[in-house]
Amino acid sequence: MNALINVAIPVFGIVLTGYLAGKLRILGDASATAVNAFVYYFALPALLFLFTAQASLDEIVNIPFIAVFLFGTLTTIAVAALGARLLFRLDAKSTVVHAMTAGFSNTAYMGIPIFLTAFGRAGTLPAIIATIAANTLVIGAGIAALELLGKGAVQRQSRITRTLRSLAANPLLISPLLGLCVAAAGFAIPTPVANYLDLLGGAAGPSALFALGLALSAQALRIAWGEVAWLTLLKLVVQPLVTLALILYVFPLPEAWFEGALILSALPTGALIFVVAQQYNAYVQTSSAAIVVSTAVSVATVSLILIGLGIN
C-alpha cells in the first residue's frame, strides 16, 4: 500500500493536475504547446544525456534487459497487427498505427518520472534504456513502414530521406546516444556543465507528467470501444505477462532490472503515437482514445504492480 501512497498517487496526481488545467482552461493550447516543447527539447534531453553519460557502459549495454523489453514489445505488436487484420479488418496504414498503439510504452513522459519517484536518480537507467529502444525500434520502424506505404517511387524516396532526418533530429533519441558516446569514451563532464544539466533535467519528471495531462485534455474521444478495449488489454495486461514469462523462462534478470522491465512493460501507450497518427492521417481517433483510456486504466494496473513488487 505504501507504493500506492508514495509513488502512484503523486505521479498520477500530477497527470491529473495537468489534465484539469487544460480542461478548466487555466492553461490554453499555447501553454500546452510551450510546456510540451520545454519537456521534449530541453528537460528530458538534459536528463537523458546526463544520466547516460554518467553511467557505466556495462550497465547501459544490458543485453538481457534490452532483449526482454524488445521481445515483449515486438510480441505485443505482432499480436495487435494480427488482430487488426483479422478482427477489425483495418487497412495497412491503420494496422501499423494500431500495432504501435498496442506496443509503445510511455517510457519517457511517465516511465522516467515513476522511476525517479520510486527508485531515485540511481534507479532510472532501465527507463532511459527503454526510451532509447522504444524510440528507435517502435517509432523508427513504424514511421519507416508508414512512409513505405506511400504511393510513388519518387515520393517514397523523399519520404525515406525525411524519415531518417526526423529520427536524426529526435532529441529523445539523440541525447542518450550522445551520452552513451561520452560514457564509452570515458570523458568526465565538467562540474558546472553537470550541475547545469542536473538542474534542467530535474524539471523533467514533474513537467513531463504535467505536459502529458495537458495533452490528454486536448484530445477528443470518439471511441470505437471494441478496438480501444482490445488495445488497452494488450498494452496493460498482455505485454506485462509476456515480459514476465520472458524473464522467468528465457532471460533471467537481477531484481532491480526485473522490476524495471515489468513496470516499463505495463505503462500505458505513449502520447507520441498520437503525433505519428496525426502526421500520417491514419487511425487518429482510435489511437487517441486508446492513449487516454490506457492512461486512465493504468492508474489501477500500474499501482497493483508497484504494490505487488513491494516498492515503497
C-alpha positions as CSV (number, residue, x, y, z in Angstrom):
1,M,0.0,0.0,0.0
2,N,3.0,2.3,0.5
3,A,3.6,2.1,-3.2
4,L,0.2,3.5,-3.9
5,I,0.6,6.3,-1.4
6,N,4.2,7.2,-2.1
7,V,4.6,6.6,-5.8
8,A,1.4,6.1,-7.7
9,I,-0.7,8.9,-6.2
10,P,1.9,11.6,-6.6
11,V,2.7,10.5,-10.2
12,F,-0.8,10.2,-11.4
13,G,-1.8,13.2,-9.3
14,I,0.5,15.5,-11.4
15,V,-1.0,14.0,-14.6
16,L,-4.5,14.8,-13.3
17,T,-3.4,18.3,-12.4
18,G,-2.2,18.9,-15.9
19,Y,-5.4,17.4,-17.3
20,L,-7.6,19.6,-15.1
21,A,-5.5,22.7,-16.0
22,G,-6.3,22.0,-19.6
23,K,-10.0,21.1,-19.2
24,L,-10.7,24.1,-17.0
25,R,-8.9,26.4,-19.5
26,I,-6.5,27.6,-16.8
27,L,-3.8,26.9,-19.4
28,G,-4.8,27.1,-23.1
29,D,-3.4,25.4,-26.2
30,A,-0.4,27.8,-26.4
31,S,0.6,26.9,-22.8
32,A,0.3,23.2,-23.6
33,T,2.5,23.6,-26.6
34,A,5.1,25.5,-24.6
35,V,5.2,23.1,-21.7
36,N,5.5,20.1,-24.1
37,A,8.3,21.8,-26.1
38,F,10.2,22.5,-22.9
39,V,10.0,18.9,-21.8
40,Y,10.7,17.5,-25.3
41,Y,13.6,19.8,-26.3
42,F,15.2,20.7,-23.0
43,A,14.3,19.0,-19.7
44,L,14.1,15.3,-20.9
45,P,17.1,15.5,-23.2
46,A,19.2,17.0,-20.4
47,L,18.3,14.3,-18.1
48,L,18.7,11.5,-20.6
49,F,22.2,12.8,-21.6
50,L,23.5,13.3,-18.1
51,F,22.2,10.0,-16.7
52,T,23.6,8.0,-19.6
53,A,26.9,9.8,-19.7
54,Q,27.5,9.2,-16.0
55,A,26.5,5.5,-16.1
56,S,28.9,2.7,-16.8
57,L,28.9,1.2,-20.3
58,D,28.3,-2.3,-18.9
59,E,25.1,-1.1,-17.2
60,I,23.8,0.6,-20.4
61,V,24.5,-2.3,-22.7
62,N,22.4,-4.7,-20.6
63,I,21.6,-7.3,-23.3
64,P,19.2,-9.5,-21.3
65,F,17.2,-6.4,-20.2
66,I,17.1,-5.0,-23.7
67,A,16.1,-8.4,-25.1
68,V,13.3,-8.8,-22.6
69,F,11.9,-5.3,-23.3
70,L,12.1,-5.6,-27.0
71,F,10.8,-9.1,-27.3
72,G,7.9,-8.2,-25.1
73,T,7.2,-5.2,-27.2
74,L,7.5,-7.0,-30.5
75,T,5.3,-9.9,-29.4
76,T,2.6,-7.5,-28.4
77,I,2.9,-5.6,-31.7
78,A,2.7,-8.8,-33.7
79,V,-0.5,-9.9,-31.8
80,A,-2.0,-6.5,-32.3
81,A,-1.2,-6.4,-36.1
82,L,-2.8,-9.9,-36.5
83,G,-5.9,-8.7,-34.6
84,A,-6.1,-5.5,-36.6
85,R,-6.4,-7.5,-39.9
86,L,-8.5,-10.5,-38.7
87,L,-10.7,-8.9,-36.1
88,F,-11.2,-5.3,-37.3
89,R,-10.3,-5.6,-41.0
90,L,-8.1,-2.5,-40.9
91,D,-6.2,-1.2,-43.9
92,A,-2.4,-1.4,-44.0
93,K,-1.7,2.1,-42.6
94,S,-4.2,1.8,-39.8
95,T,-2.8,-1.6,-38.9
96,V,0.7,-0.1,-38.5
97,V,-0.6,2.6,-36.1
98,H,-2.9,0.1,-34.3
99,A,0.1,-2.2,-33.7
100,M,2.3,0.7,-32.5
101,T,-0.5,1.8,-30.1
102,A,-0.5,-1.6,-28.5
103,G,3.2,-1.9,-28.0
104,F,4.7,1.6,-27.5
105,S,5.1,2.2,-23.7
106,N,5.2,5.7,-22.3
107,T,8.7,5.3,-21.1
108,A,9.8,9.0,-21.3
109,Y,6.9,11.1,-20.1
110,M,5.6,8.6,-17.5
111,G,8.3,5.9,-17.0
112,I,11.2,8.2,-16.1
113,P,9.1,10.2,-13.6
114,I,7.9,7.0,-12.0
115,F,11.4,5.6,-11.7
116,L,12.7,8.9,-10.3
117,T,9.9,8.8,-7.6
118,A,10.2,5.1,-6.8
119,F,13.9,4.4,-7.1
120,G,15.7,7.8,-7.2
121,R,18.2,9.1,-9.7
122,A,20.4,6.0,-9.5
123,G,17.5,3.7,-10.5
124,T,16.3,5.5,-13.6
125,L,18.7,3.7,-16.1
126,P,16.2,1.0,-17.1
127,A,13.7,3.7,-18.1
128,I,16.3,5.5,-20.1
129,I,17.5,2.4,-21.9
130,A,13.8,1.5,-22.7
131,T,13.3,5.0,-24.0
132,I,16.2,4.6,-26.5
133,A,14.9,1.2,-27.6
134,A,11.3,2.3,-27.9
135,N,12.1,5.4,-29.9
136,T,14.5,3.6,-32.2
137,L,12.5,0.4,-32.8
138,V,8.8,1.1,-32.4
139,I,8.7,4.8,-33.6
140,G,11.5,4.5,-36.1
141,A,10.3,1.2,-37.7
142,G,6.6,2.4,-37.6
143,I,7.4,5.7,-39.3
144,A,9.5,3.8,-41.9
145,A,6.6,1.4,-42.6
146,L,4.1,4.3,-43.0
147,E,6.5,6.1,-45.3
148,L,6.9,3.0,-47.5
149,L,3.2,2.6,-47.7
150,G,3.1,6.0,-49.5
151,K,2.4,5.9,-53.3
152,G,5.0,6.7,-55.9
153,A,8.7,5.8,-56.2
154,V,10.0,9.4,-56.1
155,Q,7.7,10.3,-53.3
156,R,8.7,7.2,-51.4
157,Q,12.4,8.0,-51.7
158,S,11.9,11.5,-50.4
159,R,9.8,10.2,-47.5
160,I,12.5,7.8,-46.5
161,T,15.1,10.6,-46.5
162,R,12.7,12.8,-44.5
163,T,12.2,9.9,-42.0
164,L,15.9,9.4,-41.5
165,R,16.3,13.2,-40.9
166,S,13.4,13.2,-38.5
167,L,15.0,10.3,-36.4
168,A,18.4,12.0,-36.5
169,A,16.8,15.2,-35.1
170,N,14.8,13.4,-32.4
171,P,16.1,14.9,-29.1
172,L,14.8,11.9,-27.0
173,L,16.9,9.6,-29.2
174,I,19.9,11.7,-29.9
175,S,20.6,12.9,-26.3
176,P,21.0,9.5,-24.7
177,L,23.0,8.3,-27.7
178,L,25.4,11.2,-27.2
179,G,25.6,10.3,-23.5
180,L,26.4,6.8,-24.5
181,C,29.3,8.1,-26.6
182,V,30.6,10.1,-23.7
183,A,30.3,7.1,-21.4
184,A,32.1,4.9,-23.9
185,A,34.9,7.4,-24.3
186,G,35.4,7.8,-20.5
187,F,35.0,11.5,-20.5
188,A,34.2,13.3,-17.3
189,I,31.6,16.1,-17.6
190,P,32.9,19.3,-16.1
191,T,31.1,20.1,-12.8
192,P,29.5,23.4,-13.9
193,V,28.1,21.6,-17.0
194,A,26.9,18.7,-14.9
195,N,25.2,21.0,-12.4
196,Y,23.5,22.9,-15.2
197,L,22.2,19.7,-16.8
198,D,21.2,18.4,-13.4
199,L,19.1,21.5,-12.7
200,L,17.5,21.4,-16.1
201,G,16.9,17.7,-16.1
202,G,15.4,17.9,-12.6
203,A,12.4,19.6,-14.1
204,A,11.8,16.7,-16.5
205,G,9.8,14.4,-14.2
206,P,7.0,16.7,-13.0
207,S,7.0,18.7,-16.2
208,A,6.6,15.6,-18.3
209,L,3.7,14.3,-16.2
210,F,2.0,17.7,-16.3
211,A,2.5,18.0,-20.1
212,L,1.0,14.6,-20.5
213,G,-2.1,15.6,-18.6
214,L,-2.4,18.8,-20.7
215,A,-2.0,16.8,-23.9
216,L,-4.7,14.3,-22.9
217,S,-7.1,17.1,-22.0
218,A,-6.9,18.4,-25.6
219,Q,-7.8,15.0,-27.2
220,A,-11.4,14.4,-28.2
221,L,-12.7,11.0,-27.5
222,R,-14.6,9.3,-30.3
223,I,-14.4,5.8,-29.1
224,A,-14.6,2.5,-31.1
225,W,-15.0,0.7,-27.8
226,G,-14.1,-2.8,-29.1
227,E,-10.8,-1.7,-30.6
228,V,-9.9,0.5,-27.7
229,A,-10.6,-2.3,-25.2
230,W,-8.5,-4.7,-27.2
231,L,-5.6,-2.2,-27.4
232,T,-5.8,-1.5,-23.7
233,L,-5.9,-5.2,-22.8
234,L,-2.8,-5.8,-25.0
235,K,-0.9,-2.9,-23.6
236,L,-1.7,-3.2,-19.9
237,V,-2.2,-7.0,-19.5
238,V,-0.7,-9.0,-22.3
239,Q,2.6,-7.1,-22.6
240,P,3.4,-7.3,-18.9
241,L,2.5,-11.0,-18.9
242,V,4.7,-11.7,-22.0
243,T,7.5,-9.8,-20.3
244,L,7.2,-11.7,-17.1
245,A,7.3,-15.0,-19.0
246,L,10.4,-13.9,-20.8
247,I,12.1,-13.1,-17.5
248,L,11.1,-16.3,-15.8
249,Y,11.9,-18.7,-18.6
250,V,14.2,-17.1,-21.2
251,F,16.2,-14.1,-19.9
252,P,16.6,-14.1,-16.0
253,L,17.3,-10.7,-14.6
254,P,18.5,-9.3,-11.3
255,E,15.8,-8.0,-9.0
256,A,16.2,-4.3,-9.9
257,W,16.2,-5.0,-13.6
258,F,13.3,-7.4,-13.2
259,E,11.2,-4.8,-11.5
260,G,12.2,-2.2,-14.1
261,A,11.3,-4.4,-17.1
262,L,7.9,-5.3,-15.6
263,I,6.9,-1.8,-14.7
264,L,8.0,-0.4,-18.1
265,S,6.1,-3.1,-20.0
266,A,2.9,-2.2,-18.0
267,L,3.0,1.5,-18.8
268,P,0.2,3.0,-20.9
269,T,0.5,3.9,-24.6
270,G,2.8,6.9,-25.2
271,A,1.3,10.1,-26.5
272,L,3.9,10.2,-29.2
273,I,1.7,7.7,-31.1
274,F,-0.9,10.4,-31.5
275,V,1.7,12.7,-33.1
276,V,2.6,9.9,-35.6
277,A,-1.1,9.0,-36.3
278,Q,-1.9,12.7,-36.9
279,Q,1.1,13.2,-39.2
280,Y,0.1,10.4,-41.4
281,N,-3.6,10.8,-41.0
282,A,-4.0,7.2,-40.0
283,Y,-6.1,5.8,-37.2
284,V,-6.1,9.1,-35.4
285,Q,-9.3,9.0,-33.3
286,T,-9.0,5.4,-32.1
287,S,-5.3,5.7,-31.2
288,S,-6.1,9.0,-29.3
289,A,-8.8,7.2,-27.4
290,A,-6.5,4.3,-26.6
291,I,-3.9,6.7,-25.2
292,V,-6.4,8.3,-22.9
293,V,-8.2,5.1,-21.8
294,S,-4.9,3.1,-21.3
295,T,-3.5,6.0,-19.2
296,A,-6.7,6.1,-17.0
297,V,-6.8,2.4,-16.5
298,S,-3.0,2.2,-15.8
299,V,-3.7,4.2,-12.6
300,A,-5.1,0.9,-11.2
301,T,-2.8,-1.6,-13.1
302,V,0.5,0.1,-12.5
303,S,-0.4,0.7,-8.9
304,L,-1.2,-3.0,-8.4
305,I,2.2,-3.9,-10.0
306,L,4.0,-1.5,-7.7
307,I,2.2,-2.9,-4.7
308,G,2.9,-6.5,-5.8
309,L,6.6,-5.7,-6.2
310,G,6.7,-4.2,-2.7
311,I,8.0,-0.9,-4.0
312,N,7.5,1.9,-1.5
